[in-house]
Amino acid sequence: MTTVEFRTPEALAEAERWTAHNYHPLPVVVAEAEGAWVTDVDGVRYLDFLAGYSALNFGHRHPGLIAAAHAQLDRVTLTSRAFVHDQFGAFCRGLAALCGKDMVLPMNTGAEAVETAIKVARKWGYRVKGVAAEQAEIIVAADNFHGRTTTIVSFSTDPDARADFGPYTPGFVVVPYGDLAAVRDAITPNTVAVLMEPIQGEAGVLVPPAGFLAGLRELCTETDVLMIADEIQSGLGRTGKTFAIDHDGVVPDMYVLGKALGGGIVPVSAVAADRAVLGVLRPGEHGSTFGGNPLACAVGTEVVKLLETGEFQERSARLGARLHAGLEALIGQGVIAVRGRGLWAGVDIDPALMTGRQACERLAERRVLAKDTHGSTIRLAPPLVVTEEDLDHALAQLAAVLRG
Ligand SMILES: Cc1ncc(COP(=O)(O)O)c(C=O)c1O
């Protein structure tokens, strides 16, 4: 008789022993992946319904993206911005065109792009709007998630993200999400920007009330305040349009992008804005060694090309309707509420049944990977290459988990 040795326990123990405990991962150790599926070290296949928090919108190892990365690996991978490389201009031109903006500034992580937007907004406030030195204010929303740097956690309202990391960066005013009157009341002559997620991801995929984003656009224009849309998780096809804010027919002054921009291969983020805004930066004021590196730009250019076809946005809208219909059908059968757009859903599970964490553990036992947010909410965000059969399979597994 042969004994089968499972590699998962040892791999989990090693990770647990040698890393800081800043995450609480599900007990799955991924070894390979393709499309919407991953395979663990023991050969078990799972359907990925998180997609790296939208970093994998085009699926794991999209062939076109992998080919672009391979080709670039054989040419040049890093120059720093001290020199220009031959992938840089084309990527920036393509991304600016996708955003309908004059220019972009590439960075690496989402948090870096948010920091970039904050610095640009402040400098624009001082140099263009005429705010007195050190007085700039930026309005943000309660329950926001914009990243983990010390400045960004300074305006988080999540105690886990914020406590013990002070002293905090001043200059931020928090208002309730989706409350236009509260934004209006918070605006002062020192307000330089309103920074918000068009759909709040970490908060549980919260879609703001109808008319909020359009009203915010009007208010920002009236009061000479920059409207900054953090589309790091919501953008690049996730909601059925290129940007989540497109659903409201709104164009912000600055887009903040990340995650899927790197095609699930490299960290690529960026801000996009017109010259009147991004043009305030001068040499030496901001930068990043890896920002806009050749590998990142080669992959990013392919990402932009994929989005230019509209195919992924269309898929997300079409399959998203199927996902949401399936989830709505579970209301009253263990699900309390469903929110979201396209292939993105926040699902509130009856807390009397189980926590979000327990739901995700039970889904993982049924070979579907998802992630909880707060309390009894789980979020579903499969790669946009997911098939109808995959969707139906995941919905059936969720229904089975809820039946207990
Ligand atoms: C809306 C939003 N902004 C910013 C970030 C931070 O991105 P990163 O983790 O790449 O720094 C995230 C990450 O989840 C996000 O969802």
The ligand as a Tripos MOL2 file, in Angstrom:
@<TRIPOS>MOLECULE
LIG
   16    16     1     0     0
SMALL
NO_CHARGES

@<TRIPOS>ATOM
      1 C1         -9.6310   51.0140   -3.7880 C.3       1 LIG1
      2 C2         -8.2330   50.6400   -3.4080 C.ar      1 LIG1
      3 N1         -7.2930   51.5930   -3.3390 N.ar      1 LIG1
      4 C3         -6.0180   51.3040   -3.0320 C.ar      1 LIG1
      5 C4         -5.6220   50.0090   -2.7400 C.ar      1 LIG1
      6 C5         -4.1890   49.7140   -2.3820 C.3       1 LIG1
      7 O1         -3.5380   49.0140   -3.3850 O.3       1 LIG1
      8 P1         -2.1750   48.2280   -3.0600 P.3       1 LIG1
      9 O2         -2.5260   47.0830   -2.1630 O.co2     1 LIG1
     10 O3         -1.6660   47.7870   -4.4070 O.co2     1 LIG1
     11 O4         -1.2500   49.2040   -2.3970 O.co2     1 LIG1
     12 C6         -6.5760   48.9860   -2.8050 C.ar      1 LIG1
     13 C7         -6.1980   47.5930   -2.4850 C.2       1 LIG1
     14 O5         -6.9990   46.7570   -2.1760 O.2       1 LIG1
     15 C8         -7.9020   49.3090   -3.1400 C.ar      1 LIG1
     16 O6         -8.8560   48.3650   -3.1990 O.3       1 LIG1
@<TRIPOS>BOND
     1     1     2 1
     2     2     3 ar
     3     2    15 ar
     4     3     4 ar
     5     4     5 ar
     6     5     6 1
     7     5    12 ar
     8     6     7 1
     9     7     8 1
    10     8     9 2
    11     8    10 1
    12     8    11 1
    13    12    13 1
    14    12    15 ar
    15    13    14 2
    16    15    16 1
@<TRIPOS>SUBSTRUCTURE
     1 LIG1         1 GROUP 0 **** ****
